[in-house]
Structures are given as C-alpha cells and as structure tokens.
Amino acid sequence: MHLYGNLLSGQPERQHISMSAIYYSQSYREAREKFLQAASGLSQTACLLPGLRGPDGLPLYTDTAYLGPRDAARLLIVSSGLHGIEGYAGSAIQIHTLKHILQPPLPDNLAVLHVHALNPYGFAHDLRTNADNIDLNRNFHDWTQGKPQDHKLAGAVHDILFDQSLMRRYVRAGAFLARYGACTAQAALTQGQFSNPQGLFYGGQALTHEARIWRVLLDRYGANRSHIVHLDLHTGLGQRGHGEIIVADGPDSAMFERAKDWWGPVTSLSDGSSVSARVVGDICTSFNRAASATAHTLATLEFGTVSGYKVVEALLADNRARLQGRGSLQVARDKMRKVFYPQDVLWQEKVLNRGQQVISAALRGLQDIKPD
Ligand SMILES: [Zn+2]
C-alpha cells in the first residue's frame, strides 16, 4: 500500500539510510583507526603483536582505551575480536559506545576499559583463529595443570568433517547425528580440542602471545577493584541479529541472578540453555576469581548471523584453503565474511542497538551496587 502510494503520488520512495557505516569498517586497519579516533582524549595503550603483519604489510595491535578515574572501585571491560573476524561487529559496538554513551565524566567509583582486537591477526586476515590456527577462546586454560582432555567424540567428529568425499561426509554426519543428537555433536566439535593443530576449535599447547597480552592488561587494570564486569563481544551463533548474553556462572549463582537483574533473559553454558556448548579454556577462566576479593560479572554477548551449518561450512572452507591448500583462499575468505560479518544494514543496526542497551544496563547495574 505504502509503496503504491508513493508511486501514485509521484513522491520519491523513502530510502532506508543507515548510519551504521560510520561505526562499521571493511578492514582491521580501518576499524583500528576509527577506534583510536573515537577514543581520542582517553588514556590509550597499543600492544604490538610481534612478528606478524596484516595483509597491508603493517604491524598489528591490540589497543585499549580507558575512561574514568584510575582508582575507580568498579570497572566495566568491553572486549572485541577474540575470534578475529568477529571483531567487525565488536569494534563497531565499541566505537558507537565511545561516541554516544561514554561521555565523561563517569561517576567517581566507575571506570570503563575497552580492549579492541584481542586477536588482531585473525581480524586483519578474516580468520576466527590466530596465525597458528589456535582458537583463543579455548586457550585460557591453566597450562600448569597439563593439557585438557578432548571431548571423547572430538576425533570422530573431525574424521567425519574432514572426509574428502562430500557424499560420504553427509552420510556419516547424518548417522552421527542420529546416534548422538545435535547437542552432543556440537559439544564434541566446539568444546575445544588439544590434539590436532590442523583441526577446528584447536586450543593450542601453551598460552599464546595474545592470551598473555590479555593477562597483562587484566593485571594492570583489574587490580584493586571491588567489582569487574566483563563483556566479550562475538558473532556467529544463534538467531540472526539476536544478541544473547551468556553468563559464565550457572543459574544458581549470584552472578547469574545479578546478570538477570541487569539484562533480563540471560543464558548459561552450564545448563544447556545457551546457543553455545560448554567450552574449555575460555576467556572467563583468565579471571583469577578465587584469589581476589573482587566480585565478577562475566558474560559473552553473542550475535546470531546464519545457521550453524553454514558457519561450520565456512570454517571448513577456510581450514581447507589455508591449511590443506585445497580450494581458493579468496572464496574461503568471502564465506567467512558472510557468516561472521553480514553486510546487512538491518543486522548491523540491530547489533549496535543491542550493544548499546547491554553496555548501558551494565553501567547502571554497576553504579547501583550498594556502596562497598
Ligand atoms: Zn566467537
């Protein structure tokens, strides 16, 4: 009706003009420049990733921007790009937040730390992993305790997914799903594996340089706080455009209750309510919670893009092209972009709005905690 009305009246049809291009970027380099510009005037640090370069030949950095009093008791940390290519959405949320909701001054007891591009190599090269095929969100394991156990079906799932015959792969995957169910299949694939450096969701053999940078930042900024909230921004799992909050602790915990109060419906990895399976060595394990008096509220904000099947297909195409020399690198890269960074204005706007809503609610929640 509306469309015909416009045509009949001779009025030009109203275009949906998006402001999202201001915040979103088409390369790591552009995202970094926008982030540094949005954070100008704030205290910044640039942590170099040694020995590695972007496709433009330039060095790669994890950058931070700190807003608020240095000795504030309460700290909100927002981080992006732990899974490289997922940094496009995370970076846009950070830039949007810096421009619109984090106008100084903050209350005396509150500070915000943005950590931009935790995996700058993956971000710059459109990968989910780092340069060594390591999934950094499986790498924060305490390696002094030895290597974590793989899921008992991790090898079987890999064997099926890497079957070179497409037909046989479908048949075997169907049989596996019929026998074990989708939840077990997801857990076996995504929980993290520590045996196959060429495989998917590989967690490494020791703490990576990127993980060490994060630990140094936590030591530097996390000390002497009464409460730390951490929001780690991701894309790729769940309903398209929906931003699910996945809380580190389970439904019986004080953290989960607090998260529900601040954000409304939230999920947890521990009870099967989340779009994600339980994982080993994720970034939440890097907080030394037992050894400090600091209270923590740790969550992942995960934005859905396309079906899990398409995501796995893209990860396999990337793996085959990059590590096995099979298939075009450019085609794989395009697939990765499609599934982790949709070029869809409505999706991008939804992500910005939800990001702003969640960060604003976290700041209000932190502010409203009873005096220390
Ligand atoms: Zn992710």
Residues whose N, C-alpha, C, O or C-beta is under 5 A from the ligand:
A	BS01	ZN	H83 E86 H234 T235
